[in-house]
Amino acid sequence: MLFAEFDHGAIVRSGTNRGTPRMIRFVIGNPLIMREMAKHVPDAGSYAPVTVLVDERADGVHLSYDRMTSFLAPYNNPEALKVARGPG
């Protein structure tokens, strides 16, 4: 589910009269999965939904994101990590 979209490139470009960089931040996730993680680690709500950044650079288009497991690892909660990892 797409929660929000931010045009970070517009902020970086402001005042430069240039058409680059193009950079979009998407806030995406599944609210039901976040709810399950937050049952075990309430702080999961600070990290979910996740952010995905798509930006255009001289060498091509880049996709950047963090996995929920990396956010939740410091909490040492196996149940929350199991939800974050998903089925499988």
C-alpha positions in Angstrom: 0.0 0.0 0.0 1.3 3.4 -0.9 0.9 5.8 2.1 2.8 8.8 0.7 5.1 10.0 -2.0 7.6 12.8 -1.7 9.5 14.6 -4.5 12.8 15.1 -2.7 14.3 16.0 -6.1 12.2 19.1 -6.2 13.7 20.3 -3.0 17.2 19.6 -4.1 16.6 21.3 -7.5 14.9 24.4 -6.0 16.8 27.5 -7.0 19.2 25.7 -9.3 17.2 25.9 -12.6 18.2 22.3 -13.3 16.0 19.4 -14.1 18.1 16.9 -12.1 18.4 15.2 -9.7 15.1 13.3 -9.9 14.5 11.7 -6.5 11.2 10.2 -5.2 10.6 8.8 -1.7 7.8 6.3 -1.4 6.3 5.3 2.0 4.9 1.9 1.5 3.8 -1.1 3.5 1.1 -3.4 4.7 -0.7 -2.1 7.8 -1.7 -5.6 8.9 1.9 -6.7 9.0 2.9 -3.6 10.9 0.1 -4.3 13.4 1.4 -7.9 14.0 5.0 -6.6 14.5 3.8 -3.8 16.9 2.1 -6.5 19.0 5.5 -7.8 19.9 7.6 -4.6 19.6 5.5 -1.4 19.9 8.5 0.6 18.4 7.9 -1.2 15.1 5.3 1.6 14.4 8.3 4.0 14.2 9.8 2.0 11.3 6.7 0.8 9.4 5.6 1.6 6.9 9.0 1.6 5.2 10.7 4.1 2.9 11.9 3.3 -0.5 14.0 6.0 -2.3 14.3 5.9 -6.1 16.9 8.4 -7.4 18.5 9.1 -10.8 22.3 9.5 -10.7 24.9 9.9 -13.4 25.5 6.1 -13.5 21.7 5.2 -13.6 18.7 4.7 -11.4 19.2 3.6 -7.8 16.8 2.0 -5.4 17.5 2.3 -1.6 15.6 0.8 1.3 16.1 -0.8 4.7 14.5 -4.1 5.7 12.3 -4.3 8.7 14.5 -7.1 10.1 17.4 -4.6 10.3 15.2 -2.1 12.2 13.9 -4.7 14.6 17.1 -6.7 15.2 18.2 -4.6 18.2 15.0 -5.5 20.1 15.9 -9.2 20.1 12.3 -10.3 19.8 12.0 -13.5 17.8 8.2 -13.1 17.2 8.5 -9.7 15.7 11.4 -10.8 13.5 9.4 -13.7 12.3 6.6 -11.4 11.2 9.2 -9.0 9.6 10.8 -11.9 7.6 7.4 -13.0 6.2 6.3 -16.4 5.1 8.9 -19.0 4.2 
